[in-house]
């Protein structure tokens, strides 16, 4: 997605060799006009998947997910993060390990908001090691709902999340795919490479 | 706001004598179409206030705030909650006490995203005891920014938050104002009462 890549090049900050800071338009300060375009793009990419619900994790996933829900005209559910979980009878829960923070969080959603009739589109801001997505897929399985696809705003292809998902044969779309940070600069997977990979 | 009041009557759950659960359209499962209308309504109510930024707190404030930002065409910043705060040089921080959870959280925003030129609209899902709003006002003061107004989705007028804000002469708009829960039912402040109060 050209406007997203341009925005990453303009406003993203590369920290070390594997961190991209985009807190001025995506996950602290948020650009709602860009989020609206992201929602429309996910709709274009998944419009044949009969989506009934969009699922994400608080907090950074909410903005892109909510505009995706708007574009599809369906509800959005955000899983909540907890240090520990009580009231397990009412909740689907999973555990998400954060490589960045080196801690585990429980994520949970109320059983009332996901069921076997749902075709779920998972939306998240980043795909790196795939732990958040893995936790959400676990919850979708517990609810006997169907995973219809995964929409990622920014993917880091050099970390292992994408591999983990591709193994499962899931329909994944990432709006910006970063293959490396070189000398503090972002290098995107270009279209040719993407086509080669799809062959 | 009629569609919001109707939705509260239809889908809200009253718990005890002071809690309204709206987790099926506002703060866990979210209705993006309703959020879009809420954003437009805040724009209508504050359109003369020369808003440059919308400020809220994660996570439940994000959905209504992001559509308000869209309606104004301005960025949205969400304060992050932390148990403790490090890196204080880079952050404006405040402490928010939760009467429901009986715990204190720090809230923080990066100094890069708020400055003396900003005219800030604070948006939040609930106004009850006013502690979150108080923390956000504290942060706006620290940044020498101007507080242009406060937009609340659901206000409980029988708790002390509104009084606390009114004392300061701030422009506040609440889209649904609840004066009591009677026999498990929501009772709104009706328009006559609102006009009387304004006299």
Contacts between the chains, C-beta under 8 A, distances in Angstrom:
chain1	res1	chain2	res2	distance
A	23	B	110	6.7
A	24	B	112	7.0
A	24	B	113	7.1
A	25	B	75	7.8
A	28	B	77	6.7
A	28	B	78	6.9
A	28	B	80	7.0
A	28	B	109	7.2
A	28	B	110	6.1
A	28	B	113	6.8
A	29	B	75	5.2
A	29	B	76	7.2
A	29	B	77	4.8
A	29	B	110	7.7
A	29	B	112	8.0
A	29	B	113	4.5
A	30	B	62	7.9
A	30	B	66	6.2
A	30	B	69	7.3
A	30	B	75	6.7
A	30	B	76	4.7
A	30	B	77	7.5
A	30	B	78	7.1
A	31	B	75	5.9
A	32	B	66	5.1
A	32	B	67	7.2
A	32	B	69	4.2
A	32	B	70	3.9
A	32	B	75	7.6
A	32	B	76	5.9
A	33	B	70	6.6
A	33	B	73	6.8
A	35	B	66	6.5
A	35	B	70	7.8
A	36	B	70	6.2
A	58	B	58	6.7
A	58	B	59	4.0
A	59	B	58	4.0
A	59	B	59	4.6
A	59	B	62	6.4
A	59	B	78	6.7
A	59	B	80	7.4
A	62	B	30	7.9
A	62	B	59	6.4
A	62	B	62	4.6
A	62	B	63	6.3
A	62	B	66	7.7
A	63	B	62	6.3
A	63	B	66	5.2
A	63	B	76	7.8
A	66	B	30	6.2
A	66	B	32	5.1
A	66	B	35	6.5
A	66	B	62	7.7
A	66	B	63	5.2
A	66	B	66	6.3
A	66	B	67	7.9
A	67	B	32	7.2
A	67	B	66	7.8
A	69	B	30	7.3
A	69	B	32	4.2
A	70	B	32	3.9
A	70	B	33	6.6
A	70	B	35	7.8
A	70	B	36	6.2
A	73	B	33	6.8
A	75	B	25	7.9
A	75	B	29	5.2
A	75	B	30	6.7
A	75	B	31	6.0
A	75	B	32	7.6
A	76	B	29	7.1
A	76	B	30	4.7
A	76	B	32	5.9
A	76	B	63	7.8
A	77	B	28	6.7
A	77	B	29	4.7
A	77	B	30	7.4
A	78	B	28	6.8
A	78	B	30	7.1
A	78	B	59	6.7
A	80	B	28	6.9
A	80	B	59	7.4
A	109	B	28	7.2
A	110	B	23	6.7
A	110	B	28	6.1
A	110	B	29	7.7
A	112	B	24	7.0
A	112	B	29	8.0
A	113	B	24	7.1
A	113	B	28	6.9
A	113	B	29	4.5
